[in-house]
Amino acid sequence: MNAPRARLAALLCLLAGSIAFPALAQNVVTDLANPAVEAAVAGPRVALETSLGRVVVELYPEKAPRTVANFLGYVRDGHYNGTVFHRVIADLLVQGGAFTPDLQQKPEHAPIPNEANNGLSNLRGTLSAARRNGQKDSATAQFFINTVDNRQFDYRGDATPAMTGYCVFGRVVEGMEVVDKIRTVPTAARPPFPADVPATAVVIERASVVEP
């Protein structure tokens, strides 16, 4: 097994609450200036004020109603304020929404059903719900932003939890350059994670609904 595949295989063994990665196809970086996403009806927007800048995501309640409602619930409760992007893999994703800068996990609500079978693809710049290894309906507070096209994360069927994919429920509409700053920060092992934690915390200082 070559080094990149060995590293990806090791990610499968991370703690509960992390993403379970299916077998990976070759990742493709589409357009580093503009996120790619299939057509969806625009919904509410949420601003993530991070320590590296502002990111605004547009949500798709028609495509993923339970996932959007869950995310907005955490936003309105202030859950994301003071959390970090605890997993950064440059040519894959940036993930956050659960841990404080000292990597203490915040309380979460009950998990929600997986809505990955909604016709949306995990393309660069899309926002997706993270879930537990091997559990289809286990998404809670954690989310990730795809930094490249990750079609291997899409819904492929119901035969196994891995095939059910990861639900796309929004996309970055402002601040993709900030996501690209996050994706290139130095990372290291830091308990309880064996790798990919930013050496200097990237903090979500505040998450709020953007009023029209």
NORWOTA-V543166 format. One record per residue. N is the residue number from 0. RES is the residue in one small letter. SS is DSSP state (a for helix, b for strand, c for the rest). OMEGA is omega in whole degrees, -180 to 180 (NA if undefined). NEAR is the number of other ideal C-beta (glycine too) atoms within 10 Angstrom. Layout:
N RES SS OMEGA NEAR
N RES SS OMEGA NEAR
This chain:
0 m c 180 8
1 n c -172 6
2 a a -180 7
3 p a 180 10
4 r a 178 11
5 a a -180 9
6 r a 179 13
7 l a 178 15
8 a a 180 13
9 a a 180 12
10 l a 179 19
11 l c -175 14
12 c c -179 10
13 l c -176 18
14 l c 174 11
15 a c -177 11
16 g c 178 19
17 s c 179 22
18 i c 169 23
19 a c -175 19
20 f c 172 21
21 p c 177 19
22 a c -171 9
23 l c 168 16
24 a c 177 10
25 q c 178 7
26 n c -178 16
27 v b 172 13
28 v c -177 10
29 t c -177 13
30 d c -176 11
31 l c -180 13
32 a c -174 8
33 n c 178 11
34 p c 177 20
35 a c 179 16
36 v c 176 22
37 e c -174 12
38 a c 174 6
39 a c 180 21
40 v c -177 8
41 a c 177 13
42 g c -179 17
43 p c 175 18
44 r b 179 17
45 v b 177 22
46 a b 173 17
47 l b 178 27
48 e b -175 16
49 t b 179 22
50 s c 176 16
51 l c 178 18
52 g b -173 14
53 r b 175 13
54 v b 177 24
55 v b 178 17
56 v b 175 24
57 e b -174 18
58 l b -176 24
59 y c -178 25
60 p c 178 19
61 e c -179 12
62 k c -175 20
63 a c -173 28
64 p a -179 14
65 r a -178 16
66 t a 178 27
67 v a 180 23
68 a a 179 13
69 n a -180 23
70 f a 180 28
71 l a 177 17
72 g a 177 13
73 y a 178 23
74 v a -176 20
75 r a 176 12
76 d a -177 12
77 g c -176 11
78 h c -173 21
79 y c -180 22
80 n c 180 16
81 g c 174 15
82 t b -175 24
83 v b 165 23
84 f b -172 27
85 h b 177 26
86 r b -180 24
87 v b 176 24
88 i b -165 21
89 a c -176 15
90 d c 177 12
91 l c -173 22
92 l b 165 28
93 v b -172 26
94 q b 179 22
95 g b 173 24
96 g b -174 24
97 a b -168 24
98 f b 174 24
99 t b -179 14
100 p c 176 15
101 d c 175 8
102 l c 169 15
103 q c -177 8
104 q b 179 15
105 k c 178 15
106 p c -179 8
107 e c 174 15
108 h c 178 12
109 a c 179 6
110 p c -177 17
111 i b 177 20
112 p c 178 14
113 n c 180 24
114 e c -176 24
115 a c -179 27
116 n c -175 14
117 n c 177 19
118 g c 179 12
119 l c -177 25
120 s c 179 20
121 n c 179 24
122 l c 179 22
123 r c 178 25
124 g c 178 23
125 t b -180 28
126 l b -176 28
127 s b 180 30
128 a b 174 29
129 a c 178 23
130 r c -175 27
131 r c 179 19
132 n c 174 18
133 g c -180 12
134 q c -175 14
135 k c -172 18
136 d c -173 13
137 s c -180 19
138 a b 176 27
139 t c -174 21
140 a c -172 25
141 q c 178 24
142 f b 174 27
143 f b 174 25
144 i b 179 25
145 n b 180 28
146 t c 174 25
147 v c 174 22
148 d b -179 20
149 n c -177 26
150 r a 177 16
151 q a 177 17
152 f a -176 26
153 d c 175 21
154 y c 178 20
155 r c -179 16
156 g c -176 10
157 d c -175 11
158 a c 179 8
159 t c 176 11
160 p c -180 18
161 a a -178 18
162 m a -178 14
163 t a 170 22
164 g c -177 26
165 y c -170 27
166 c c 170 30
167 v b -179 30
168 f b 178 30
169 g b 177 31
170 r b 176 25
171 v b 177 23
172 v b 177 16
173 e b 175 15
174 g c 176 20
175 m a 176 21
176 e a 176 13
177 v a 175 20
178 v a 179 24
179 d a 171 15
180 k a -178 15
181 i a -174 22
182 r a -177 18
183 t c 180 11
184 v c 176 17
185 p c 180 8
186 t b -179 17
187 a b 172 11
188 a b 176 10
189 r b -176 16
190 p c 10 7
191 p c -176 14
192 f b -178 17
193 p b -178 14
194 a b 165 14
195 d b 176 22
196 v b 178 22
197 p b -180 22
198 a c 172 10
199 t c -173 11
200 a c 171 18
201 v c -169 20
202 v b 167 19
203 i b -175 19
204 e b 180 13
205 r b 172 15
206 a b -177 25
207 s b 176 15
208 v b 179 13
209 v b -179 13
210 e c -180 6
211 p c NA 5
